[in-house]
Amino acid sequence: MSKAMKIAVTRLEGKETTDATRCAGYGHTCYSVHPLRSDLRTEEIASFVHAAERGEFDAIFFTSALPAKIIGPFLKKYPRMIAIGPQTARELKHFGIQSEILPGYYSRDFVPYLGDWIKGKRIGIPRADVPNPDLIRAISEAGGIPREFRCYHLIPTGEKLDLTEAQVILFTSAMSFTKAVWEPRDNIVVMAIGEITAGVMKKAGVHPDVVGDGSLEGSLRALNAFLERTEGH
């Protein structure tokens, strides 16, 4: 069994609800640090909800848990619902909404998951104001009709991350890394939640010690494997 570590997890405030329980399941403790905050765009949220109620989508794709948490309470009528991971699906289920879960943790898995069904289908995507041209292009090239609704802004807090007690820092997105104010240390394990985040980090000259599969659980499994290897030496 690897030794218990204290992990600083980059999160939007309020999005860390189950982190402590999930970290404990892998033998660790964690706390949240906030390089970003969200600013809701109420008119855009209302436009999305009204479009769903009018039946303007054949499917809705939630690319993260936050839009599910924001929009779920307002959805009374909806089409096929697809969540990027189990945490996003849990947020929807909290409001009585059942959803399908992608087999992977990346938006690129969306089009292959739907297959030929996507042809001619209108796909609603409520998300942050962070562009994902690869997803839009993939949907369009597969014959689908994407409609993005940028329901919230992501704004850098400018606050220096408190890593005083941390033995590990986990960056949960590329933007949480690029906008973070922090000081690397020799004695802190640096983690990327997945390969996309890791790629951005490497371009900036920060090579993560641990790379997950795009999920918190996968990152924790990778951390434990890393600790077992290093403790062995």
Stockholm file with secondary structure:
# STOCKHOLM 1.0

chainA/1-233         MSKAMKIAVTRLEGKETTDATRCAGYGHTCYSVHPLRSDLRTEEIASFVHAAERGEFDAIFFTSALPAKIIGPFLKKYPRMIAIGPQTARELKHFGIQSEILPGYYSRDFVPYLGDWIKGKRIGIPRADVPNPDLIRAISEAGGIPREFRCYHLIPTGEKLDLTEAQVILFTSAMSFTKAVWEPRDNIVVMAIGEITAGVMKKAGVHPDVVGDGSLEGSLRALNAFLERTEGH
#=GR chainA/1-233 SS CCCCCEEEEECCTTCCTTHHHHHHTTTCEEEEECSEEEEECHHHHHHHHHHHHTTCCSEEEECSHHHHHHHGGGCSSCCEEEESSHHHHHHHHHTTCCCEECSSSSGGGHHHHHGGGGTTCEEEEEEESCCCHHHHHHHHHTTCEEEEEEEEEEEECCCBCCCSSCSEEEECSHHHHHTCBCCCCTTSEEEESSHHHHHHHHHTTCCCSEECSSSHHHHHHHHHHHHHHHHHC
#=GC SS_cons         CCCCCEEEEECCTTCCTTHHHHHHTTTCEEEEECSEEEEECHHHHHHHHHHHHTTCCSEEEECSHHHHHHHGGGCSSCCEEEESSHHHHHHHHHTTCCCEECSSSSGGGHHHHHGGGGTTCEEEEEEESCCCHHHHHHHHHTTCEEEEEEEEEEEECCCBCCCSSCSEEEECSHHHHHTCBCCCCTTSEEEESSHHHHHHHHHTTCCCSEECSSSHHHHHHHHHHHHHHHHHC
//
